[in-house]
Amino acid sequence: LRFLYACAHTFSSRQRKKMASVSVCSLPVAGFSFENCRRNALLEEDFAKKGHKLPGARKTGTTIAGIVFKDGIVLGADTRATEGMIVADKNCSKIHYISPNIYCCGAGTAADTEMTTQLISSNLELHSLSTGRLPRVATANRMLKQMLFRYQGYIGAALVLGGVDCTGPHLYSIYPHGSTDRLPYVTMGSGSLAAMAVFEDRYKPDMEEEDAKALVREAIASGIFNDLGSGSNIDLCVITKNKLDYLRPHDIANKKGVRSGSYKYKKGTTGILSEKVIQLEVVEETVQTMDTS
């Protein structure tokens, strides 16, 4: 019994020493670690061998902006919706309703911006009914950023949130991953750099309403003329303590030109190799009107 006990005691001591040596953390290697980059390269190579292609980021186009002026907020947006290199809608609305005193501009995936703002607007309405007062802009900002962070950037909504509450005017930029900034002037979207150049050059604190509207108009126009993903009209939304002006459209920056030449060709200019006529029978015909407002 003593021999067995001694063997067991010796084995347990060795085992404890081994476990202790394994649990000691080694010193981290200095510099950056590129293990994930190597892993991604190997995965991409393996996918390519099997005939697959890794998904890429979708390119979207928009110019949205907002500034704080003396009495409130001015939000602005262009009206072009793109699908790749195709203009899908020339007059879409990118300034979304959140509450009577809060509006939000959306850039990124159109469906994501639309449904995200609708959901937060619904939740804020319930919050307003519960508290018996208008919601604060900080509340809308917190609800939006928590929702976007929960989805880790997979909801492609880059937002400019603005409004006026009992504490004054507030303006936020909200990124798809959930980070936010509170600033006196913000821009988002593919045309944001051109719009920001205008703001940084001409913005002044405590601007008058007309000057603020003109500045936002110039910023959006700069995005329209310097970014292929932005275009068509300029929409503005002016929010103050006592009124709300939704100006749609405020200005048509990119007017369609007049065609200067004629492109009609004589019949027979292009040779016809073969011709086949198929008679079609109309079974049912329906006419639907398209909403162009």
ROROFI-614553 format. One record per residue: residue in three letters; y, x, z of N, C-alpha, C in turn. Coordinates in steps of 0.001 Angstrom, whole numbers, padded with zeros to 6 digits, always signed. Atoms other than C-alpha are relative to their C-alpha. Layout:
<vopas>
alaYXZYXZYXZ
...
</vopas>
This chain:
<vopas>
leu-001203+000829+000000+000000+000000+000000+001251+000863+000000
arg-001165-000881-000026+002428+002822+000842+000244+000639-001358
phe-000133-000625+001312+001671+004484-002538+000607-000972-001008
leu-000533+001010+000925+002280+001268-004453+001471-000285+000300
tyr-001381+000267-000386+005491+000635-002489+000926+001135-000452
ala-000799-001156+000418+006730+004194-003208+000206-000003-001509
cys-000128+000071+001464+005977+003785-006946+001001-001071-000404
ala-000907+001099+000319+007778+000464-007043+001426+000375+000349
his-001332-000403-000426+010706+001940-005105+000593+001020-000977
thr-000463-001015+000958+010908+004934-007486+000375-000640-001327
phe-000262+000670+001279+010737+002694-010570+001301-000796+000058
ser-001218+000799-000105+013457+000430-009295+001231+000890+000061
ser-001135-000920-000063+015726+003416-008545+000335+000526-001384
arg-000242-000477+001357+015250+004824-012052+000619-001094-000871
gln-000515+001125+000798+015847+001401-013553+001470-000248+000324
arg-001390+000231-000384+019048+001031-011533+000912+001063-000598
lys-000795-001083+000587+020301+004457-012701+000202-000213-001495
lys-000094+000245+001436+019534+003539-016337+000984-001116-000302
met-000919+001126+000193+021332+000228-016028+001433+000429+000268
ala-001344-000470-000332+024310+001983-014418+000564+000842-001133
ser-000483-000858+001082+024500+004534-017228+000344-000818-001240
val-000273+000847+001160+024375+001773-019873+001301-000778+000184
ser-001160+000851-000248+027093-000286-018204+001313+000762+000006
val-001240-000774+000011+029599+002599-018182+000638-000088-001379
cys-000689+000158+001275+032196+001937-020914+000439+001361-000524
ser-000458-001247+000617+032854+004771-023323+001476-000120-000345
leu-001422-000008+000313+036426+005783-024056+000224-000463-001433
pro-000259+000482+001369+037901+003973-027094+000492+001128-000894
val-000424-001003+000974+038417+006033-030221+001473-000237-000325
ala-001425+000132+000287+042094+006723-030924+000217-000484-001427
gly-000343+000486+001344+043777+005051-033908-000504-001402-000255
phe+000406+001352+000379+043071+001817-035781-001481-000043-000354
ser+001395+000220+000380+039599+000388-036330-000043-000831-001277
phe+000103+000703+001278+038735-000620-039898-001416-000531-000213
glu+001375+000502+000119+035240-001932-039135-000034-001345-000708
asn-000025+001315+000648+036173-005479-040167+000316+000117-001489
cys-000311-000200+001420+037657-004203-043439-001241+000459-000758
arg+001243-000455+000640+034428-002360-044249-001017-001141-000084
arg+000912+001147+000024+032436-005449-043294+000370-000962-001115
asn-000443+000934+001036+034542-007645-045598-000281+000555-001393
ala+000279-000608+001308+034171-005167-048474-001485-000105-000348
leu+001435+000125+000238+030374-005169-048069-000385-001441-000316
leu+000292+001410+000275+030293-008981-047938+000465-000388-001404
glu-000511+000325+001326+032467-009216-051059-000879+000611-001092
glu+000892-000647+000972+030225-006729-052887-001317-000745-000110
asp+001254+000754-000006+027123-008686-051853+000176-001333-000721
phe-000282+001267+000683+028734-011944-053028+000090+000200-001512
ala-000175-000258+001429+029636-010368-056379-001351+000238-000685
lys+001328-000231+000574+026035-009212-056937-000749-001300-000242
lys+000684+001290+000130+024862-012811-056445+000740-000957-000930
gly-000729+000841+000940+027424-014132-058927+001018-000918+000634
his-000979+000844-000690+029780-015661-056334+001348+000715+000084
lys-001337-000556-000167+033499-015148-055792+000611-000553+001278
leu-000613+000440-001248+035313-015254-052462+001241-000832-000273
pro-001189+000837+000217+037982-017958-052157+001276+000761+000313
gly-001294-000638-000218+041588-016812-052392+001014-000979+000546
ala-001061+000854-000528+044806-018122-050869+000657-000778-001141
arg-000647+000823+001021+046433-020976-052768+001502+000253-000004
lys-001437-000233+000140+049926-020260-054098+000714-001338-000059
thr-000790+001240-000012+052377-023025-053248+001470+000350-000207
gly-001413-000254+000279+056058-023403-054085+000902-001059+000583
thr-000966+000916-000624+058981-024953-052213+001181+000822+000503
thr-001118-000577-000747+062434-024183-050848+000505-001059+000966
ile-000535+000894-001017+063368-025880-047561+000868+000824+000940
ala-000944-000734-000852+066187-024972-045206+000681-000967+000952
gly-000753+000802-000968+068246-026176-042258+000985+000865+000748
ile-000989-000726-000804+071342-025185-040300+000530-000912+001102
val-000679+000710-001085+073049-026175-037066+001500+000101-000255
phe-001448-000030+000138+076687-027193-037497+000645-000581+001255
lys-000779+000355-001191+079395-028361-035120-000532-001234+000720
asp+000382+001277-000612+078110-031909-034547-001473-000346-000153
gly+001399+000383+000198+074458-031819-035595-000771+000978-000862
ile+000949-000769+000814+071867-030654-038121+000112-000446-001456
val+000151+000308+001426+071703-030458-041923-001309+000605-000477
leu+001259-000447+000588+068245-030249-043526+000080-000157-001514
gly-000014+000062+001462+067714-029562-047236-001337+000396-000588
ala+001260-000313+000679+064819-029389-049702+000147-000237-001490
asp+000092+000300+001427+064058-029224-053410-001003-001132-000194
thr+000873+001165+000230+061908-031915-055080-001135+000300-000977
arg+001078-000342+000941+059357-030009-057198-001318+000166+000748
ala+001359-000175-000530+055642-030352-056409-000857+000627-001090
thr+000773-000723+001001+053367-027877-058191-001493-000051+000299
glu+001460-000096-000102+049634-027703-058863-000416+001221-000808
gly+000166-001249+000735+049046-024072-059755+001286+000296-000764
met-001168-000233+000850+051376-023385-062685+000517-001287-000645
ile-000384+001297+000570+051744-027109-063472+000937-000713+000961
val-000887+000824-000816+054654-029230-062222-000622-001391+000102
ala+000697+001279-000188+052799-032224-060761+000975-001143+000228
asp-000979+001048-000310+055870-034163-059543+001389+000635-000009
lys-001356-000543+000091+059529-033585-060399+000922-000526+001085
asn-000902+000631-000972+060944-035811-057676-000750-000439+001247
cys+000715+000343-001236+058786-035670-054554+000919+000196+001206
ser-000810-000076-001214+060246-036137-051068-000639+000972+000983
lys+000508-001012-000924+059855-033130-048762+000650-000075+001375
ile-000628+000197-001315+062047-034356-045870-000652-001227+000629
his+000844+001049-000569+059765-036408-043620+000595-000557+001296
tyr-000456+000688-001211+060608-038943-040920-000909+000345+001170
ile+000744-000206-001239+059545-038026-037377+000373-001083+001013
ser-000523+001054-000881+061726-040324-035245+001440-000278-000456
pro-001359+000309+000466+065168-041954-035617+000986+001157+000117
asn-000927-001128-000194+066859-038742-034391-000585+001345-000398
ile+000680-001252+000358+064378-036142-035744-000617-000145-001390
tyr+000638-000069+001320+063381-035234-039318-000598+001390-000188
cys+000750-001244+000169+061139-032487-040666-000216+000279-001482
cys+000274-000434+001370+061015-030565-043967-001359+000689-000041
gly+001339-000567+000094+057565-029530-045181-000187+000851-001236
ala+000384-000876+001107+056381-026631-047351-001472+000347+000148
gly+001418-000321-000041+052836-025667-048286-000808-001036-000756
thr+000850+001024+000615+050036-028102-049106+000605-001375+000266
ala-000735+001263-000135+051670-031475-049781-000742-000999+000888
ala+000773+000953-000807+048847-033539-048256+000052+000378+001478
asp-000031-000450-001397+048865-031416-045080+001347-000290+000651
thr-001319+000265-000572+052632-031693-044568+000206-001500+000206
glu-000176+001452-000094+052564-035454-045226-000769-000583+001183
met+000831+000592-001044+049678-036292-042897+000326+000565+001379
thr-000363-000593-001293+050742-033865-040150+001250-000663+000565
thr-001237+000636-000473+054253-035326-039946-000216-001476+000334
gln+000288+001408-000311+052896-038889-040060-000706-000135+001347
leu+000744+000060-001265+050492-038198-037184+000919+000269+001184
ile-000902-000324-001103+053145-036561-034990+001053-001090+000167
ser-000960+001108-000080+055599-039349-035851-000597-001184+000752
ser+000679+001098-000697+053045-041933-034675-000130+000295+001494
asn+000144-000363-001411+052378-040032-031433+001345-000006+000730
leu-001323+000003-000626+056106-039623-030774+000517-001417+000216
glu-000390+001397-000187+056636-043351-031270-000646-000568+001261
leu+000681+000436-001224+054031-044038-028564+000648+000638+001230
his-000667-000704-001103+055720-041421-026348+001349-000645+000300
ser-001309+000628-000177+059107-043076-026925-000122-001369+000664
leu+000223+001306-000621+057741-046525-026034-000404+000147+001462
ser+000443-000226-001373+056151-045081-022889+001156+000413+000902
thr-001083-000520-000831+059292-043301-021662+001259-000860-000065
gly-001166+000865+000127+061827-045857-022904+001250+000712-000468
arg-001170-000724+000513+064100-043283-024568-000393+000746-001268
leu+000277-000761+001213+064441-041279-027782-000679+001319+000354
pro+000700-001259-000314+062098-038272-027913+000905+001213-000217
arg-000744-001245+000178+063466-034748-027592-000617+000821-001128
val+000462-000840+001109+063227-032262-030428-001037+001007+000504
ala+000964-000946-000572+061401-029805-028134-001381-000634+000153
thr+001292+000695-000120+058690-032443-027598-000714-000027-001346
ala+000592+000005+001342+058120-032810-031348-000465+001394-000391
asn+000367-001384+000305+058085-029028-031707-001289+000393+000710
arg+001210-000345-000756+055462-028642-028970-001229-000714-000578
met+001142+000742+000549+053221-031364-030458-000430+000571-001342
leu+000327-000552+001315+053419-029865-033950-000660+001365+000126
lys+000541-001360-000097+052773-026270-032892-001379-000002+000652
gln+001318+000059-000623+049828-027214-030653-001057-000500-000990
met+000951+000505+001001+048205-029182-033482-000324+001077-001036
leu+000230-001026+001020+048670-026391-036036-000783+001186+000570
phe+000740-001101-000616+047445-023700-033614-001467-000359+000190
arg+001382+000445-000201+044337-025770-032917-000833+000223-001269
tyr+000723-000154+001263+043405-025511-036623+000129+001408-000581
gln+000002-001425+000340+044138-021741-036802+000516+000299-001407
gly-000603-000270+001296+046237-021947-039971-000669-000681-001174
tyr+000685+000675+001105+043775-024016-042018+000731-001256-000461
ile-000916+001041+000474+046367-026809-042163+001216+000723-000578
gly-001047-000758+000681+048787-025420-044736+001346-000684+000067
ala-001290+000668-000198+052000-026838-043290+000986+000964+000630
ala-001123-000792-000520+055117-024673-042911+001199-000940+000107
leu-000946+001086-000269+057795-026861-041347+001343+000516+000495
val-001334-000192-000576+061520-026903-040604+000349-001297+000722
leu-000209+001175-000837+062115-029326-037724+001427-000001+000534
gly-001371+000088-000486+065606-030533-036877+000305-001373+000559
gly-000381+001279-000579+067174-033231-034747+001052+000174+001066
val-001015+000025-001055+069744-034214-032162-000496-000908+001110
asp+000420+000804-001140+068798-035426-028661+001062+000076+001096
cys-000961+000039-001103+070439-035783-025251+000499+001380+000406
thr-000419-001363-000334+070682-031985-024951+000757+000674-001138
gly-000733-000564+001110+072358-031444-028338-000867+000208-001229
pro+000769-000252+001230+071262-030325-031839-000973+001158+000171
his+001025-001045-000084+068084-028242-032202-000643+000172-001371
leu+000624-000324+001287+066498-026507-035204-001129+000990+000230
tyr+001179-000857-000174+062992-024981-035319-000655+000270-001350
ser+000924-000283+001107+060846-023252-037910-001401+000121+000589
ile+001371+000052-000507+057113-023862-037443-000931+000528-001090
tyr+000884-000639+000979+054522-021666-039175-001399-000618+000069
pro+001319+000663+000035+051014-022823-040227-000943+000398+001126
his+000894-000425-001084+049338-020794-037444+000458-000496+001369
gly-000451+000575-001262+051437-022475-034737+001135+000726+000675
ser-001138-000693-000607+054181-019949-034003+001302-000687-000406
thr-001260+000680+000259+057744-021275-033800+001179+000903+000346
asp-001263-000683-000279+061314-019955-033831+001094-001049+000121
arg-001182+000852-000121+064486-021647-032634+001214+000835-000404
leu-001062-000806+000584+067425-020392-034728+001151-000891-000471
pro-001120+000802+000517+070883-021511-035943-000149-000350-001473
tyr+000294+000349+001398+069670-021414-039568-001368+000565-000361
val+001363-000401+000352+066151-021224-041023-000280-000387-001451
thr+000508+000339+001333+064433-021232-044414-001511+000192+000002
met+001451-000128+000138+060777-021674-045400-000365-000263-001454
gly+000479+000238+001353+058722-021767-048588+000116+001237-000871
ser+000008-001142+000916+058363-019516-051622+001406+000409-000420
gly-001374-000339+000323+062116-019686-052290+000845+000312+001218
ser-000730-000171-001258+063032-018908-048683+000862+001257+000015
leu-000777-001240-000018+064234-015354-049343+001344-000182-000701
ala-001251+000244+000717+066819-016484-051901+000925-000888+000831
ala-000804+000888-000839+067986-019282-049574+000540+000735+001224
met-000437-000751-001168+068147-016931-046574+001127+000971-000347
ala-001077-000895+000425+070340-014525-048567+001339-000728+000006
val-001230+000795-000011+072907-017325-048954+000447-000275+001428
phe-000339+000283-001399+072755-018236-045252+000575+001243+000697
glu-000454-001207-000689+073134-014662-044040+001376+000459-000491
asp-001286-000408+000560+076132-014160-046317+001138-000937+000407
arg-001082+000974-000132+078062-017384-045630-000034-000840+001272
tyr+000074+000863-001187+076898-018978-042357+001026+000418+001045
lys-000921-000218-001114+079457-019347-039564-000322-001000+001100
pro+000243+000960-001089+078992-020935-036121+001050-001118-000010
asp-000895+001163-000156+080535-024391-035496+000654-000401-001320
met-000519+000429+001304+080899-025315-039166+000255-001503-000005
glu-000227+001428+000202+082285-028691-040245-001131-000575-000850
glu+001127+000645+000673+079886-031239-041743+000006+000262-001506
glu-000064-000188+001448+081104-030953-045356-000297+001450-000379
asp+000282-001413+000276+081007-027146-045225-001485+000300+000184
ala+001427-000214-000250+077483-027236-043773-000840-000585-001135
lys+000722+000618+001115+076286-029629-046508+000114+000856-001252
ala-000197-000842+001187+077796-027403-049202-000817+001290+000100
leu+000757-001239-000182+076135-024316-047712-001497-000221-000208
val+001425+000295+000181+072675-025923-047537-000280-000292-001468
arg+000159+000278+001437+073156-027184-051099-000086+001305-000789
glu+000014-001277+000698+073919-023628-052277-001286+000778+000294
ala+001234-000703-000366+070894-022245-050373-001198-000563-000765
ile+001110+000614+000735+068476-024741-051943+000126+000294-001494
ala-000215-000316+001420+070033-024183-055385-000397+001438-000303
ser+000400-001393+000177+069519-020436-054933-001517+000123-000083
gly+001461+000014+000081+065823-021087-054258-000495-000579-001307
ile+000412+000650+001240+065592-023381-057297+000137+000953-001190
phe-000265-000849+001163+067095-020842-059705-000670+001370+000086
asn+000631-001309-000152+065258-017785-058319-001494-000074+000291
asp+001421+000167-000328+061785-019223-057633-000602-001030-000935
leu+000623+000929+000951+059473-020814-060225-000673-001174+000693
gly+000662+001089-000715+057776-022910-057536+000954-001056+000527
ser-001012+000954-000465+061048-024699-056677+000804-000493-001197
gly-000775+000513+001129+063078-026954-058931+000448-001432+000187
ser-000475+001383+000095+064549-030329-059906+001225-000246+000873
asn-001180+000469-000725+066880-032029-057403+000126+000648+001377
ile-000250-000472-001363+068374-031221-053997+000167-001215+000909
asp-000102+001068-001001+067790-033617-051076+000592+000573+001282
leu-000583-000396-001273+069819-033434-047866-000219-001097+001032
cys+000076+000936-001122+069457-035051-044438+000942+000509+001088
val-001002-000370-001000+072424-034986-042034-000255-000829+001259
ile+000301+000678-001265+071627-035811-038391+001088+000354+001007
thr-000953-000179-001095+074340-036286-035775-000372-000957+001124
lys+000326+000830-001168+074435-038054-032422+000115-001483-000314
asn-000280+001413+000237+075769-041320-033853-000441-000519-001355
lys+000372+000477+001332+074528-041436-037449-001046+000898-000633
leu+000984-000736+000788+071877-040355-039944+000259-000290-001476
asp-000200+000142+001446+072520-039755-043663-001139+000703-000718
tyr+001075-000555+000823+069510-039294-045944+000480-000070-001446
leu-000593-000062+001331+070994-038165-049270-001060+000431-001002
arg+001069-000275+000963+068337-038443-051984+000274-000712-001308
pro-000292-001434-000015+069264-036993-054355+001467+000261+000342
his-001380-000410-000264+072345-035189-053100+000618+000628-001240
asp-000505-000659+001207+072662-033135-056278-001175+000303-000927
ile+000997-000388+001000+070769-032444-059513+000377+001398-000471
ala-000381-001385+000271+070866-028658-059671-000485+000463-001368
asn+000629-000500+001222+068548-028088-062617-000077-001122-001027
lys-000035+001091+000986+069607-030547-065320-000717+000421-001280
lys+000749-000265+001222+067470-030858-068422+000970+000160-001176
gly-000882-000270+001131+069141-029368-071493-000316-000869-001211
val+000177+000750+001252+069543-030938-074940-000693+000892-001015
arg+000747-000779+000990+067078-029796-077574+000890+000259-001217
ser-000940-000361+001059+069064-027912-080196-000623+000001-001388
gly+000648-000076+001308+066485-027635-083000-000985-001131-000237
ser+000990+001008+000358+064079-029917-084850-001332+000690-000240
tyr+001321-000611+000108+060358-029235-084717-000966-000878-000802
lys+000849+000852+000820+059051-031751-087292-000463+000775-001234
tyr+000576-000688+001144+056728-030400-089971-000507-001025-001017
lys+000450+000900+001059+055779-031950-093316-001500-000228+000107
lys+001425+000327-000018+052441-033677-093626-000741+000910-000974
gly+000777-000923+000812+049818-031285-094938+000283+001452+000277
thr-000300-001398-000343+051332-028165-093388-001227+000676+000610
thr+001231-000504-000609+048163-027711-091309-001191-000624-000713
gly+001154+000506+000733+044903-028002-093226-000992-000719+000900
ile+000991+000785-000735+042334-030601-092083-001373+000323-000558
leu+001334-000380+000453+038748-029370-092237-000902-001202-000163
ser+000844+001210+000093+037019-032719-091532+000689-001146+000708
glu-000623+001189-000583+037981-036248-090614-001067-001054+000259
lys+000967+001031-000377+035991-038938-088785+000723-001084+000776
val-000681+001134-000634+037248-042405-087790-001026-000822+000777
ile+000886+000792-000865+035634-044242-084851+000747-001264+000418
gln-000597+001275-000382+036404-047918-084303-000320-000299+001477
leu+000174+000302-001417+036939-048784-080618+000267-001470+000262
glu-000161+001406-000384+036573-052225-079092+000580-000061+001419
val-000651+000121-001297+038958-053078-076227-000681-001120+000777
val+000703+000982-000826+036915-054819-073517+000951-000606+001034
glu-000907+000469-001046+039552-055048-070774+001226+000896+000027
glu-001240-000766-000017+043174-053977-070479+000812-000374+001238
thr-000844+000225-001181+045236-053560-067278+001208+000907-000082
val-001246-000756+000003+048827-052394-066902+000476+000163+001435
gln-000477-000302-001351+050026-050685-063709+001326+000734-000105
thr-001312-000662-000023+053625-049699-062964-000035+001178+000978
met-000026-001195-000831+054222-046233-061530+001311+000077+000760
asp-001185-000124-000819+056635-045758-058653+000676+001336-000262
thr-000733-001232+000349+059246-043199-059810+001193+000229+000908
ser-001151-000159-000905+061651-043555-056867-000109+001290+000792
</vopas>
